[in-house]
Amino acid sequence: MNLPRLGGPTGRKRPWLAVLLALAVTGLGHAYLRRWLRGFGWFAATFAAILLLVPPDVIEALNTGAQIANPVEALPPVIVVAASAVDAYLLARETGENAGVRPARPAAVADDVDGAPGADSASRPGVGTSGAGTPGREPSDTAEAPACPNCGKDLDADLDFCPWCTTRLHWGDPEAPDAADGATDREESNP
């Protein structure tokens, strides 16, 4: 069974949406980026700032809607929320830059999927039946989304299969079985 990865590349994410979510609820921008632990850390840091740095009379005034004598005393959690939004923005930008990951030799992979003889399975980084992506793959120079070597449609970098033609993908995993086996698995699984 394939379980989702916690962290790592998450495909193209919108930095402005991560910021808006982080400002709405601390940690929600990080949850959008699939950085669950980091989001929970920011959420906990906000509550720690409220409990440790904001005087009880300011908390009571905020709860009742009364006027705050010194508004600067309520500033620490606001600073933590702003720092969380900046962190979510920077993570989304970094994720967006790494989202255009492509296999090293997509033309050779496409030829091998079509059944070209003489291709070595260790030299093909694009398609196989491993069923799991490699979290430590290297970013390429292009900013485009990766394309399926079988049907050519754009893919999400997180997926280990093509949602259009169900070809199983592996990203630079040299131990993956032959791509022809992946095509056989795909044909057998389709009704």
C-alpha positions as CSV (number, residue, x, y, z in Angstrom):
1,M,0.0,0.0,0.0
2,N,1.3,3.4,-0.9
3,L,1.2,5.9,2.0
4,P,1.6,9.7,1.4
5,R,4.9,11.1,2.2
6,L,5.2,13.6,5.1
7,G,7.2,16.5,3.7
8,G,9.4,16.5,0.7
9,P,8.5,17.7,-2.8
10,T,4.8,18.5,-3.1
11,G,4.4,19.7,-6.7
12,R,3.5,23.2,-7.7
13,K,2.0,25.2,-4.8
14,R,0.8,28.8,-4.9
15,P,2.9,31.0,-2.5
16,W,0.1,33.5,-2.1
17,L,-2.4,30.8,-1.0
18,A,0.1,29.4,1.5
19,V,0.4,33.0,3.0
20,L,-3.3,33.5,3.1
21,L,-3.9,30.2,4.8
22,A,-1.1,30.8,7.3
23,L,-2.6,34.2,8.2
24,A,-6.1,32.7,8.6
25,V,-5.0,29.9,10.9
26,T,-1.4,29.5,12.0
27,G,0.0,26.3,10.5
28,L,-2.7,25.9,7.8
29,G,-0.3,27.3,5.1
30,H,2.2,24.6,6.1
31,A,-0.6,22.0,6.0
32,Y,-1.3,23.1,2.4
33,L,2.3,22.5,1.6
34,R,2.1,19.1,3.3
35,R,4.6,20.1,6.0
36,W,2.5,18.8,8.9
37,L,5.0,18.8,11.7
38,R,6.3,22.2,10.8
39,G,2.7,23.6,10.7
40,F,1.9,22.1,14.1
41,G,5.1,23.6,15.4
42,W,4.0,27.1,14.3
43,F,0.6,26.5,15.8
44,A,2.2,25.5,19.1
45,A,4.6,28.5,19.0
46,T,1.6,30.8,18.6
47,F,-0.1,29.4,21.7
48,A,3.2,29.4,23.6
49,A,3.6,33.1,22.7
50,I,0.1,33.9,23.9
51,L,0.4,31.9,27.2
52,L,4.0,33.0,28.0
53,L,4.3,36.5,26.6
54,V,0.9,38.1,26.8
55,P,-0.3,39.3,30.3
56,P,-3.5,37.7,31.5
57,D,-5.3,41.1,31.7
58,V,-4.7,41.6,28.0
59,I,-6.1,38.2,27.2
60,E,-9.2,38.9,29.3
61,A,-9.6,42.3,27.6
62,L,-9.4,40.6,24.1
63,N,-12.0,38.0,25.2
64,T,-14.5,40.5,26.5
65,G,-13.9,43.1,23.8
66,A,-12.7,45.7,26.3
67,Q,-10.1,48.3,25.4
68,I,-6.5,47.2,25.9
69,A,-4.4,49.6,27.9
70,N,-1.2,48.8,26.1
71,P,-1.7,47.2,22.6
72,V,2.1,46.5,22.4
73,E,1.6,43.7,25.0
74,A,-0.6,41.8,22.5
75,L,2.1,41.9,19.8
76,P,4.1,38.7,20.4
77,P,1.6,36.3,18.9
78,V,1.1,38.6,16.0
79,I,4.8,38.5,15.3
80,V,4.8,34.7,15.4
81,V,1.8,34.5,13.0
82,A,3.6,36.9,10.6
83,A,6.8,34.8,10.8
84,S,4.7,31.7,10.1
85,A,3.3,33.3,7.0
86,V,6.7,34.3,5.8
87,D,8.0,30.8,6.3
88,A,5.0,29.3,4.4
89,Y,5.7,31.7,1.6
90,L,9.4,30.8,1.4
91,L,8.6,27.1,1.5
92,A,6.0,27.4,-1.3
93,R,8.5,29.3,-3.4
94,E,11.1,26.6,-2.8
95,T,8.6,23.9,-3.7
96,G,7.6,25.7,-6.8
97,E,11.2,26.0,-8.0
98,N,11.7,22.2,-7.4
99,A,8.3,21.2,-9.0
100,G,9.6,21.0,-12.5
101,V,11.5,17.8,-11.9
102,R,11.9,15.7,-15.1
103,P,13.4,12.4,-15.6
104,A,17.0,12.5,-16.9
105,R,16.3,11.0,-20.3
106,P,12.6,11.2,-21.2
107,A,13.2,10.4,-24.9
108,A,14.9,7.1,-24.1
109,V,12.2,6.2,-21.7
110,A,9.4,6.9,-24.3
111,D,11.3,4.7,-26.8
112,D,11.6,1.9,-24.3
113,V,7.9,2.1,-23.4
114,D,7.1,1.7,-27.1
115,G,9.1,-1.5,-27.0
116,A,12.4,-0.4,-28.6
117,P,14.9,-3.2,-28.3
118,G,18.3,-2.9,-26.6
119,A,17.5,-0.5,-23.8
120,D,19.1,-1.0,-20.4
121,S,16.6,-0.9,-17.5
122,A,19.2,0.8,-15.2
123,S,19.6,3.7,-17.7
124,R,15.8,4.5,-17.6
125,P,14.9,6.9,-14.9
126,G,11.3,7.4,-16.0
127,V,9.0,4.4,-15.8
128,G,8.8,1.2,-13.9
129,T,6.7,-0.8,-11.5
130,S,8.4,0.2,-8.2
131,G,5.2,2.0,-7.1
132,A,7.1,4.6,-5.0
133,G,8.7,7.9,-5.8
134,T,12.2,8.7,-4.6
135,P,12.0,11.6,-2.2
136,G,15.6,12.8,-2.8
137,R,15.4,13.4,-6.5
138,E,17.4,16.2,-7.9
139,P,15.7,19.3,-9.5
140,S,16.2,20.0,-13.1
141,D,16.8,23.3,-14.9
142,T,13.3,23.5,-16.4
143,A,10.4,25.0,-14.5
144,E,7.8,22.8,-16.4
145,A,5.8,20.0,-14.9
146,P,7.1,16.5,-15.6
147,A,5.4,14.8,-18.5
148,C,4.3,11.1,-18.7
149,P,6.7,9.2,-20.9
150,N,3.8,7.1,-22.2
151,C,1.0,9.6,-23.0
152,G,3.0,12.9,-22.7
153,K,0.5,14.6,-20.4
154,D,1.7,16.8,-17.5
155,L,2.1,15.1,-14.1
156,D,2.2,16.1,-10.5
157,A,5.8,15.5,-9.2
158,D,4.4,13.7,-6.2
159,L,2.6,10.9,-8.1
160,D,4.1,7.5,-8.7
161,F,1.7,6.8,-11.6
162,C,0.2,8.8,-14.5
163,P,-3.5,9.7,-13.7
164,W,-4.2,9.8,-17.4
165,C,-2.9,6.4,-18.6
166,T,-2.0,4.7,-15.3
167,T,1.6,4.1,-16.2
168,R,3.6,3.5,-13.0
169,L,6.5,5.9,-12.6
170,H,9.7,5.9,-10.6
171,W,12.0,8.9,-10.4
172,G,15.6,7.8,-10.8
173,D,15.2,4.5,-9.0
174,P,17.8,2.2,-10.6
175,E,16.5,-1.0,-8.9
176,A,13.1,-0.7,-10.6
177,P,11.9,-3.5,-12.9
178,D,11.6,-3.2,-16.6
179,A,9.2,-0.7,-18.1
180,A,7.7,-3.4,-20.3
181,D,6.5,-5.1,-17.1
182,G,4.9,-1.8,-16.1
183,A,3.0,-1.7,-19.4
184,T,1.9,-5.3,-18.8
185,D,0.7,-4.4,-15.3
186,R,-1.2,-1.4,-16.7
187,E,-2.9,-3.5,-19.3
188,E,-3.8,-6.2,-16.8
189,S,-5.3,-3.8,-14.3
190,N,-7.6,-2.0,-16.8
191,P,-10.9,-3.7,-17.3
